[in-house]
Each structure stands twice: as C-alpha cells, then as structure tokens.
Amino acid sequence: MNIFEKIANTVDFFQKQTVTALRIIFPLWSIVAMFSILYVPGKIMVQGDEAATLSNLMTYENLFRWSIFGNLLTQVLLIFAALLLYKLFKSVDKKHSLMIVVFAFLGIPIDMVNNLNKFAALHIIHNPDVADSLAILFLNLSEQGLIIASIFWGLWLLPYGWLVYKSGYFPKFLGTLVIIAGIGYLLLVSISIIAPEQKTLIESVNYLTMGELIFMFWLIFKGAKLPSVEN
C-alpha cells in the first residue's frame, strides 16, 4: 500500500466516523429539544390565561426545571453537531461549512442566556412579595428569546441545506427540504414579530421547518453515501 492509498483510507475512515457520530448526536439532540422546547412549554403555557399558566408552573416545577436542563443540553449538543457537520462538508465547500458553525454558534449563547428568564420565573413564584404578573412576564420573555434565537436556527440551515444538496452524500431533495426549513424559521421570526396575532399562519409556516427533522431521520437510519477517495 503506497502513501496515497494510506491517506485515502485515513480520510475515508474519518468521514465514516463523522457520520457515525452524527447518527448518535442527532437523535439525542432532537429528543431533548422536542422535550424542552415543545413538550414542556406546551404543558405549562396557556395562552390568554395567566392564572392557569402560574398554576401549571407550580404544579410542574420539576418538569420545568428539567426542561431548562434539557434546553442547555440541546445547545451543548448543537456545538458538537455543528463541528461534525463542518468536518463532514468542508471538503465539499469550506466557506459554506464554516457558515454552518458561525450561525450555529451565534444562536447558542442567545438561547442559553434566555434560560435566565425561566430561572427568574421560578424565583418569583416562590417569593410572595413579588407580583405573579412578573412571573408571566419572564415566561413571555423566554418565548421571545426563542424567537430571537430562531433567526440563527434559520440562517445556519441555509448553507447546511446547500451542502447537503451539493455534496452528493444524500438525495438532493433532502438539501432542498433543509433550505426550506431555514426559510421557514426566518418566516416564523418575521411573522411572530410583525403579526403575532396570526396564530393560524404561524402554525402553518411551522410545518416548513420539518425538513430539518426529515434530514436527521434520513441520516440516522440511512447514513450517508460517501464517495471513494482513493483517487
């Protein structure tokens, strides 16, 4: 085996290791994210009913604390996911691979700091001297913080989807779906800020973001068709 064959085998090995790592991280990331960002807020927040929301917060306090932990864990997993995606796609297009990391890393601190609003809400419900309305305020601020973080969740999917499309590792339609998901997040941010009363429209646009999950499931169950690097 000559030196070029050794290099080719080494590159091929590390590419496969990267895909394997993503197939482990993606299911953990998606499960924890759905629990902390979708399930728990849906269990506690009652639109237009502050009393019910406060009651749920006190009843499900431990669940709410687990959602904070899960949200922080989601961001840690996102760090590794972004770095692994950079490693996977950098031979396809280094500039766009770097954009994945930059946009992901811009959104991570916003979402992490946003959890302070949740801690503040927990502190207030245990302090009878502070008005309950402040707890609702911080819960609402937490929801608005997610909207801000969603800007970068959308932006990182644009180069991510382009690389999925361009690489040849996956069917091109998956790249298109990821790009549509990125556009979906950006539309959600725009509508949530400009016309927050359009709940039906927001729910409809939210379906556009499913492309991100579809790609994750494909990678988890199908893997990637990595090219031979012997040449």
VOPAGU-2260 file (C-alpha; in pm, 1 decimal, decimal comma):
REM VOPAGU-2260
SITE   aa  ch    i         X         Y         Z
SITE  MET   A    0       0,0       0,0       0,0
SITE  ASN   A    1     155,1     331,8    -109,1
SITE  ILE   A    2     132,6     663,2      75,2
SITE  PHE   A    3    -162,8     786,4    -135,4
SITE  GLU   A    4    -366,7     475,8     -55,7
SITE  LYS   A    5    -291,3     521,4     314,7
SITE  ILE   A    6    -405,6     884,0     304,1
SITE  ALA   A    7    -721,2     787,8     114,1
SITE  ASN   A    8    -807,5     516,3     364,7
SITE  THR   A    9    -747,5     754,2     656,0
SITE  VAL   A   10    -973,7    1023,3     506,1
SITE  ASP   A   11   -1242,6     763,9     432,7
SITE  PHE   A   12   -1221,2     632,9     790,5
SITE  PHE   A   13   -1264,3     977,0     947,3
SITE  GLN   A   14   -1556,1    1063,5     716,2
SITE  LYS   A   15   -1734,1     745,6     823,2
SITE  GLN   A   16   -1657,7     820,6    1189,2
SITE  THR   A   17   -1810,1    1166,5    1146,1
SITE  VAL   A   18   -2132,3    1022,6    1002,2
SITE  THR   A   19   -2147,1     766,3    1284,9
SITE  ALA   A   20   -2107,8    1042,3    1545,7
SITE  LEU   A   21   -2387,7    1244,9    1382,6
SITE  ARG   A   22   -2612,2     938,2    1383,9
SITE  ILE   A   23   -2566,2     928,0    1762,6
SITE  ILE   A   24   -2593,3    1302,0    1832,5
SITE  PHE   A   25   -2892,2    1380,9    1607,3
SITE  PRO   A   26   -3145,1    1152,1    1784,0
SITE  LEU   A   27   -3029,5    1272,6    2127,3
SITE  TRP   A   28   -3049,4    1632,9    2013,5
SITE  SER   A   29   -3394,3    1601,8    1855,0
SITE  ILE   A   30   -3547,1    1412,8    2150,8
SITE  VAL   A   31   -3411,0    1653,0    2413,7
SITE  ALA   A   32   -3505,4    1957,8    2203,1
SITE  MET   A   33   -3862,9    1839,4    2148,4
SITE  PHE   A   34   -3898,5    1773,1    2521,5
SITE  SER   A   35   -3757,3    2105,1    2641,2
SITE  ILE   A   36   -3872,5    2340,8    2363,8
SITE  LEU   A   37   -4206,8    2189,1    2259,5
SITE  TYR   A   38   -4349,6    1942,8    2513,1
SITE  VAL   A   39   -4287,1    2120,9    2844,5
SITE  PRO   A   40   -4386,3    2474,1    2731,8
SITE  GLY   A   41   -4700,0    2323,7    2577,9
SITE  LYS   A   42   -4779,4    2161,0    2911,9
SITE  ILE   A   43   -4732,1    2481,6    3113,3
SITE  MET   A   44   -4814,3    2781,8    2895,4
SITE  VAL   A   45   -5187,0    2854,2    2849,3
SITE  GLN   A   46   -5242,9    3134,8    2600,4
SITE  GLY   A   47   -5455,4    3413,7    2748,7
SITE  ASP   A   48   -5487,4    3252,0    3092,7
SITE  GLU   A   49   -5219,9    3375,5    3333,7
SITE  ALA   A   50   -5374,2    3203,7    3636,7
SITE  ALA   A   51   -5371,3    2864,1    3464,7
SITE  THR   A   52   -5013,0    2917,7    3347,7
SITE  LEU   A   53   -4894,7    3003,9    3700,1
SITE  SER   A   54   -5081,9    2706,0    3841,2
SITE  ASN   A   55   -4917,7    2476,6    3585,5
SITE  LEU   A   56   -4575,9    2625,0    3658,6
SITE  MET   A   57   -4610,7    2549,2    4029,5
SITE  THR   A   58   -4759,1    2204,4    3965,8
SITE  TYR   A   59   -4495,0    2102,3    3712,1
SITE  GLU   A   60   -4198,8    2288,9    3861,1
SITE  ASN   A   61   -3967,2    1986,3    3849,8
SITE  LEU   A   62   -4063,9    1919,4    3488,4
SITE  PHE   A   63   -3995,4    2285,7    3410,3
SITE  ARG   A   64   -3650,1    2259,1    3570,8
SITE  TRP   A   65   -3577,2    1950,5    3361,3
SITE  SER   A   66   -3675,6    2148,9    3052,4
SITE  ILE   A   67   -3418,6    2416,4    3143,7
SITE  PHE   A   68   -3153,6    2147,6    3182,0
SITE  GLY   A   69   -3266,1    1990,7    2853,9
SITE  ASN   A   70   -3252,3    2323,4    2673,6
SITE  LEU   A   71   -2894,9    2382,3    2789,3
SITE  LEU   A   72   -2800,3    2026,5    2690,7
SITE  THR   A   73   -2954,6    2086,1    2347,3
SITE  GLN   A   74   -2719,4    2379,8    2292,0
SITE  VAL   A   75   -2416,4    2176,1    2401,3
SITE  LEU   A   76   -2514,1    1900,7    2156,2
SITE  LEU   A   77   -2558,8    2166,6    1887,2
SITE  ILE   A   78   -2193,9    2267,8    1932,6
SITE  PHE   A   79   -2080,1    1914,2    1854,2
SITE  ALA   A   80   -2332,8    1875,0    1570,6
SITE  ALA   A   81   -2214,8    2196,3    1402,2
SITE  LEU   A   82   -1847,5    2095,9    1429,3
SITE  LEU   A   83   -1920,1    1748,6    1292,4
SITE  LEU   A   84   -2117,8    1893,6    1000,3
SITE  TYR   A   85   -1824,2    2124,3     927,6
SITE  LYS   A   86   -1593,1    1823,5     928,6
SITE  LEU   A   87   -1826,8    1627,0     700,2
SITE  PHE   A   88   -1879,1    1900,2     440,3
SITE  LYS   A   89   -1555,8    2102,7     445,6
SITE  SER   A   90   -1414,2    1905,2     150,1
SITE  VAL   A   91   -1729,1    1997,5     -46,5
SITE  ASP   A   92   -1725,5    2371,1      28,2
SITE  LYS   A   93   -1519,3    2504,2     316,5
SITE  LYS   A   94   -1675,1    2853,5     313,0
SITE  HIS   A   95   -2032,8    2728,6     345,4
SITE  SER   A   96   -1924,0    2468,1     601,2
SITE  LEU   A   97   -1776,5    2746,3     812,3
SITE  MET   A   98   -2103,3    2942,1     783,3
SITE  ILE   A   99   -2285,2    2648,9     947,5
SITE  VAL   A  100   -2056,7    2678,1    1250,6
SITE  VAL   A  101   -2072,8    3059,2    1267,6
SITE  PHE   A  102   -2453,9    3081,2    1255,0
SITE  ALA   A  103   -2497,0    2791,5    1498,2
SITE  PHE   A  104   -2251,5    2946,2    1743,5
SITE  LEU   A  105   -2424,6    3285,9    1724,6
SITE  GLY   A  106   -2758,5    3132,9    1826,2
SITE  ILE   A  107   -2624,0    2915,2    2108,7
SITE  PRO   A  108   -2537,6    3190,6    2363,8
SITE  ILE   A  109   -2868,1    3370,2    2296,1
SITE  ASP   A  110   -3066,8    3058,1    2377,9
SITE  MET   A  111   -2851,8    2973,8    2681,4
SITE  VAL   A  112   -2881,3    3321,4    2833,8
SITE  ASN   A  113   -3253,9    3313,9    2759,2
SITE  ASN   A  114   -3289,8    3043,4    3025,1
SITE  LEU   A  115   -3226,8    3312,9    3288,0
SITE  ASN   A  116   -3584,8    3427,8    3224,8
SITE  LYS   A  117   -3706,4    3081,9    3326,0
SITE  PHE   A  118   -3498,2    3086,6    3645,1
SITE  ALA   A  119   -3641,2    3431,2    3721,7
SITE  ALA   A  120   -3997,6    3299,7    3682,4
SITE  LEU   A  121   -3920,2    3014,1    3924,4
SITE  HIS   A  122   -3773,4    3257,4    4175,9
SITE  ILE   A  123   -4080,9    3481,1    4159,7
SITE  ILE   A  124   -4339,1    3206,7    4222,4
SITE  HIS   A  125   -4159,7    3125,2    4549,1
SITE  ASN   A  126   -4148,8    3489,4    4658,0
SITE  PRO   A  127   -4491,9    3605,0    4778,5
SITE  ASP   A  128   -4378,4    3966,7    4789,9
SITE  VAL   A  129   -4342,2    3981,8    4413,2
SITE  ALA   A  130   -4643,7    4011,3    4184,3
SITE  ASP   A  131   -4742,5    3697,9    3991,9
SITE  SER   A  132   -4762,4    3904,5    3675,0
SITE  LEU   A  133   -4382,1    3930,6    3680,9
SITE  ALA   A  134   -4355,6    3552,3    3655,1
SITE  ILE   A  135   -4573,9    3565,8    3344,0
SITE  LEU   A  136   -4357,3    3848,1    3210,2
SITE  PHE   A  137   -4041,3    3639,0    3237,8
SITE  LEU   A  138   -4210,2    3335,3    3083,2
SITE  ASN   A  139   -4318,5    3553,0    2791,0
SITE  LEU   A  140   -3966,8    3696,3    2763,8
SITE  SER   A  141   -3838,8    3340,3    2743,1
SITE  GLU   A  142   -4071,4    3275,3    2448,7
SITE  GLN   A  143   -3949,7    3595,4    2279,3
SITE  GLY   A  144   -3589,9    3489,2    2339,4
SITE  LEU   A  145   -3658,8    3169,9    2146,0
SITE  ILE   A  146   -3784,1    3380,1    1856,5
SITE  ILE   A  147   -3456,5    3575,3    1851,0
SITE  ALA   A  148   -3251,3    3253,4    1863,2
SITE  SER   A  149   -3463,7    3119,0    1576,0
SITE  ILE   A  150   -3302,4    3376,7    1345,9
SITE  PHE   A  151   -2978,2    3181,1    1367,6
SITE  TRP   A  152   -3155,2    2843,5    1364,9
SITE  GLY   A  153   -3287,3    2951,7    1025,8
SITE  LEU   A  154   -2963,7    3103,9     895,5
SITE  TRP   A  155   -2748,3    2800,6     974,0
SITE  LEU   A  156   -2985,6    2574,4     778,3
SITE  LEU   A  157   -2929,4    2768,6     453,5
SITE  PRO   A  158   -2560,3    2674,8     399,5
SITE  TYR   A  159   -2631,8    2340,4     568,5
SITE  GLY   A  160   -2904,4    2259,8     313,0
SITE  TRP   A  161   -2690,3    2382,5      24,8
SITE  LEU   A  162   -2409,2    2146,2     128,8
SITE  VAL   A  163   -2649,9    1853,6     166,9
SITE  TYR   A  164   -2770,4    1931,1    -187,7
SITE  LYS   A  165   -2424,9    1985,8    -336,4
SITE  SER   A  166   -2226,4    1709,2    -164,5
SITE  GLY   A  167   -2382,3    1406,8    -333,1
SITE  TYR   A  168   -2375,8    1226,4       4,0
SITE  PHE   A  169   -2754,6    1244,4      23,9
SITE  PRO   A  170   -3050,8    1272,3    -218,1
SITE  LYS   A  171   -3078,6    1630,0    -343,6
SITE  PHE   A  172   -3439,4    1665,7    -228,1
SITE  LEU   A  173   -3315,5    1649,1     133,2
SITE  GLY   A  174   -3097,5    1953,7      76,0
SITE  THR   A  175   -3396,6    2137,0     -68,3
SITE  LEU   A  176   -3606,5    2045,6     236,9
SITE  VAL   A  177   -3336,5    2173,2     475,2
SITE  ILE   A  178   -3316,5    2504,6     285,9
SITE  ILE   A  179   -3697,1    2534,5     301,0
SITE  ALA   A  180   -3674,2    2466,6     676,6
SITE  GLY   A  181   -3426,3    2753,2     713,2
SITE  ILE   A  182   -3658,5    2985,8     522,4
SITE  GLY   A  183   -3944,6    2859,8     741,1
SITE  TYR   A  184   -3763,6    2960,6    1060,7
SITE  LEU   A  185   -3692,4    3307,2     921,4
SITE  LEU   A  186   -4057,4    3346,9     818,6
SITE  LEU   A  187   -4166,1    3238,7    1167,5
SITE  VAL   A  188   -3943,6    3504,7    1321,8
SITE  SER   A  189   -4078,0    3772,7    1087,4
SITE  ILE   A  190   -4444,7    3685,3    1142,4
SITE  SER   A  191   -4401,7    3643,8    1520,1
SITE  ILE   A  192   -4256,1    3994,6    1545,0
SITE  ILE   A  193   -4469,8    4178,8    1289,7
SITE  ALA   A  194   -4804,1    3997,2    1323,2
SITE  PRO   A  195   -4801,4    3782,1    1640,1
SITE  GLU   A  196   -5181,3    3761,3    1636,3
SITE  GLN   A  197   -5169,2    3547,2    1319,0
SITE  LYS   A  198   -5162,0    3218,0    1512,2
SITE  THR   A  199   -5302,3    3006,3    1227,8
SITE  LEU   A  200   -5043,6    3140,1     983,4
SITE  ILE   A  201   -4763,6    3077,7    1233,9
SITE  GLU   A  202   -4878,5    2718,6    1284,0
SITE  SER   A  203   -4894,0    2665,8     906,8
SITE  VAL   A  204   -4547,0    2810,2     844,5
SITE  ASN   A  205   -4409,8    2593,1    1125,3
SITE  TYR   A  206   -4461,5    2287,3     902,6
SITE  LEU   A  207   -4196,0    2423,2     666,5
SITE  THR   A  208   -3931,8    2362,0     934,2
SITE  MET   A  209   -3994,3    1984,9     931,0
SITE  GLY   A  210   -3728,7    1942,5     661,9
SITE  GLU   A  211   -3459,4    1964,6     928,3
SITE  LEU   A  212   -3605,8    1665,0    1113,3
SITE  ILE   A  213   -3658,7    1470,0     790,4
SITE  PHE   A  214   -3288,7    1505,1     708,4
SITE  MET   A  215   -3191,5    1398,4    1061,2
SITE  PHE   A  216   -3404,4    1084,8    1036,7
SITE  TRP   A  217   -3255,7    1004,9     696,6
SITE  LEU   A  218   -2901,6    1035,1     833,0
SITE  ILE   A  219   -2986,7     829,2    1142,6
SITE  PHE   A  220   -3147,4     540,7     954,0
SITE  LYS   A  221   -2987,2     558,6     607,9
SITE  GLY   A  222   -2649,7     717,5     675,0
SITE  ALA   A  223   -2452,4     891,5     401,3
SITE  LYS   A  224   -2327,6     772,0      64,1
SITE  LEU   A  225   -1967,3     881,3      96,2
SITE  PRO   A  226   -1759,9     888,7    -224,2
SITE  SER   A  227   -1445,2     684,5    -270,2
SITE  VAL   A  228   -1135,5     893,9    -203,5
SITE  GLU   A  229    -881,3     653,3    -349,3
SITE  ASN   A  230    -816,7     883,3    -644,5
